Amino acid sequence: MRTRLTGARIVLANEVVEDGSIAFEDGRIAEIGGSGLPGDTEIYLHGALLLPGLVDLHGDAIEKEVEPRPNAFFPLPVAIASIDRRSIASGITTAFHGLSFADGELGVRDIVVAEQVARALRAHAPRALADNRVHVRYEITDPKSFGVVERLVTEGIAGLLSFMDHTPGQGQFKDVASYKAYFGKVYRTDDQALDTLISAKEKEAANALARMEELARHARQHGVAMAGHDDEGAERIALMTRLGATISEFPCDLATARDAHVKGLATLFGAPNVVRGKSLSGALSAREAIASGVAACLCSDYAPQAMLPAVGALVSELGLSWPEAVRLVSANPARAAGLVDRGEIAVGKSADLVVAGDVDGTLVADAVWRNGRMAYCAGAVPRSVRT
């Protein structure tokens, strides 16, 4: 059965089509424009904005679904059903959920828990509304997680692999004080426990490169996209390029972002950074990176609900065109992850679509289709009319 959406402002790759129409069937976009076919199920959108489904390369809000408060763990089916619905209601049709693999760290950021969540995400796939994938975040100073990460890549559970280093003195945490301030507050952990973690990281730093090289080789063999995390400096960008990464997550400063951009890495920034107007950790402003032309992608980071409002803010406050803003959350991240079947409204692409509305000046999802199936409706889309 074909579905045809009419009367829409359609955001295509390079233009906005006013009063446009598209038809989709069997999960794919079959036609843009045209007069439709007898038997089409038609939905008139009354001039609403129609966007491609959002592709979120880095979202760790799943951690708070699993562990809403320190040491208060929810059953995984509850947590995963919740993050799946949060994602789709935010317009995210492809979600890479970030899970941190780091032995003996805190809360969900633990080898055993992270692997359990990763496998539960895979098991939930047949019942999911969004296309939920696993973003394996490997802490490079942890030798014990190595085997687990390698196994998840081999089994096809890892959809994206990023290399993290949270050792104080570089990246997100410029000194021990900032490291302790963050983790002590979030996980209510005392100084002695944090000192133990820091000491372990420092002892394993010398062996980190060899582990990165081996995991990168394995990821390349299995077609898993890779990313650097909190990249800082030309040396780090050169390393990630050599390993075969296609993404630089949250580059720490403008010079690093510019170097990554020149080297062909897709630079990734947080949509909450755009919405709030600044980085949570005091790093590079996403708005500054976008204005400087060195930002390729936006992700949900810790807040799925920030993705669409960020797109709206870029259009209304920074003056980007709709296609320019939408590419940051759709086509660009899809391309960076090697997903050629989605990310834009085009014939033959997956029918991942978002009808976007406005609530008090904030862009929100009124309805979402994933692979041609309506996965979410906030009640604003009119009843279907058969022609």
URSUL-V466358 format. One record per pair of residues at least 24 apart in sequence whose C-alpha atoms are under 7 Angstrom apart, sorted by the first residue. I is the first residue (numbers start at 1). J is the second residue. If there is no record, write none. Layout:
i:I j:J
i:I j:J
This chain:
i:1 j:25
i:1 j:40
i:2 j:40
i:2 j:41
i:3 j:40
i:3 j:41
i:3 j:42
i:4 j:40
i:4 j:41
i:4 j:42
i:4 j:43
i:5 j:42
i:5 j:43
i:5 j:44
i:5 j:45
i:6 j:43
i:6 j:44
i:6 j:45
i:7 j:44
i:7 j:45
i:7 j:46
i:7 j:47
i:8 j:45
i:8 j:46
i:8 j:47
i:8 j:48
i:8 j:49
i:8 j:50
i:9 j:47
i:9 j:48
i:9 j:49
i:9 j:50
i:10 j:49
i:10 j:50
i:10 j:51
i:11 j:50
i:11 j:51
i:11 j:322
i:11 j:323
i:12 j:323
i:12 j:344
i:12 j:345
i:13 j:323
i:13 j:344
i:14 j:323
i:15 j:323
i:19 j:47
i:24 j:351
i:24 j:372
i:25 j:372
i:26 j:372
i:27 j:350
i:27 j:351
i:27 j:371
i:27 j:372
i:28 j:348
i:28 j:349
i:28 j:350
i:28 j:351
i:28 j:371
i:28 j:372
i:29 j:346
i:29 j:347
i:29 j:348
i:29 j:349
i:29 j:350
i:29 j:351
i:30 j:347
i:30 j:348
i:31 j:347
i:32 j:347
i:38 j:387
i:39 j:386
i:39 j:387
i:40 j:386
i:40 j:387
i:41 j:384
i:41 j:385
i:41 j:386
i:41 j:387
i:42 j:384
i:42 j:385
i:42 j:386
i:42 j:387
i:43 j:382
i:43 j:383
i:43 j:384
i:43 j:385
i:44 j:382
i:45 j:381
i:48 j:355
i:48 j:356
i:48 j:357
i:49 j:355
i:49 j:356
i:49 j:357
i:50 j:353
i:50 j:354
i:50 j:355
i:50 j:356
i:51 j:353
i:51 j:354
i:51 j:355
i:52 j:330
i:52 j:343
i:52 j:344
i:52 j:345
i:52 j:352
i:52 j:353
i:52 j:354
i:53 j:91
i:53 j:92
i:53 j:93
i:53 j:330
i:53 j:343
i:53 j:352
i:53 j:353
i:53 j:354
i:54 j:91
i:54 j:92
i:54 j:93
i:54 j:94
i:54 j:329
i:54 j:330
i:55 j:92
i:55 j:93
i:55 j:94
i:55 j:95
i:55 j:329
i:55 j:330
i:55 j:333
i:55 j:334
i:55 j:343
i:56 j:92
i:56 j:94
i:56 j:95
i:56 j:96
i:56 j:299
i:56 j:300
i:56 j:329
i:57 j:95
i:57 j:96
i:57 j:299
i:57 j:333
i:58 j:96
i:58 j:97
i:58 j:98
i:58 j:135
i:58 j:299
i:58 j:300
i:58 j:301
i:59 j:96
i:59 j:97
i:59 j:98
i:59 j:299
i:59 j:300
i:59 j:301
i:59 j:302
i:60 j:97
i:60 j:98
i:60 j:99
i:60 j:301
i:60 j:302
i:61 j:302
i:61 j:303
i:62 j:97
i:63 j:108
i:67 j:108
i:70 j:107
i:70 j:187
i:71 j:107
i:76 j:117
i:76 j:120
i:80 j:121
i:84 j:128
i:84 j:129
i:84 j:130
i:85 j:129
i:87 j:130
i:87 j:304
i:88 j:129
i:88 j:130
i:88 j:376
i:89 j:365
i:89 j:376
i:90 j:304
i:90 j:305
i:90 j:365
i:91 j:354
i:91 j:365
i:91 j:368
i:93 j:130
i:93 j:131
i:93 j:352
i:93 j:370
i:94 j:130
i:94 j:131
i:94 j:132
i:95 j:130
i:95 j:131
i:95 j:132
i:95 j:133
i:96 j:132
i:96 j:133
i:96 j:134
i:96 j:135
i:97 j:133
i:97 j:134
i:97 j:135
i:98 j:134
i:98 j:135
i:98 j:136
i:98 j:137
i:99 j:135
i:99 j:136
i:99 j:137
i:100 j:136
i:100 j:137
i:100 j:138
i:101 j:137
i:101 j:138
i:101 j:139
i:101 j:145
i:102 j:138
i:102 j:139
i:102 j:142
i:102 j:145
i:103 j:142
i:103 j:144
i:103 j:145
i:106 j:187
i:111 j:145
i:122 j:157
i:129 j:375
i:130 j:370
i:133 j:159
i:134 j:158
i:134 j:159
i:134 j:160
i:135 j:159
i:135 j:160
i:135 j:161
i:136 j:160
i:136 j:161
i:136 j:162
i:137 j:161
i:137 j:162
i:137 j:163
i:137 j:164
i:138 j:162
i:138 j:163
i:138 j:164
i:139 j:163
i:139 j:164
i:139 j:165
i:140 j:164
i:140 j:165
i:140 j:208
i:140 j:212
i:141 j:165
i:141 j:201
i:141 j:204
i:141 j:205
i:141 j:208
i:142 j:204
i:150 j:215
i:153 j:219
i:154 j:222
i:159 j:224
i:160 j:224
i:160 j:225
i:160 j:226
i:161 j:224
i:161 j:225
i:161 j:226
i:161 j:227
i:162 j:226
i:162 j:227
i:162 j:228
i:162 j:229
i:163 j:227
i:163 j:228
i:163 j:229
i:164 j:228
i:164 j:229
i:167 j:198
i:167 j:201
i:167 j:202
i:171 j:230
i:171 j:231
i:171 j:232
i:171 j:252
i:172 j:230
i:172 j:281
i:213 j:243
i:216 j:243
i:225 j:337
i:232 j:256
i:234 j:259
i:246 j:336
i:247 j:336
i:252 j:283
i:252 j:284
i:253 j:283
i:253 j:284
i:254 j:284
i:254 j:289
i:257 j:294
i:258 j:294
i:261 j:294
i:266 j:296
i:266 j:297
i:266 j:336
i:267 j:295
i:267 j:296
i:267 j:297
i:268 j:295
i:268 j:296
i:268 j:297
i:268 j:298
i:268 j:299
i:269 j:297
i:269 j:298
i:269 j:299
i:270 j:298
i:270 j:299
i:270 j:300
i:270 j:301
i:271 j:298
i:271 j:299
i:271 j:300
i:271 j:306
i:271 j:307
i:271 j:310
i:272 j:300
i:272 j:303
i:272 j:306
i:274 j:310
i:275 j:306
i:275 j:309
i:275 j:310
i:296 j:328
i:296 j:332
i:297 j:328
i:297 j:329
i:297 j:332
i:297 j:333
i:298 j:328
i:298 j:329
i:299 j:329
i:308 j:363
i:308 j:364
i:309 j:362
i:309 j:363
i:309 j:364
i:312 j:362
i:312 j:363
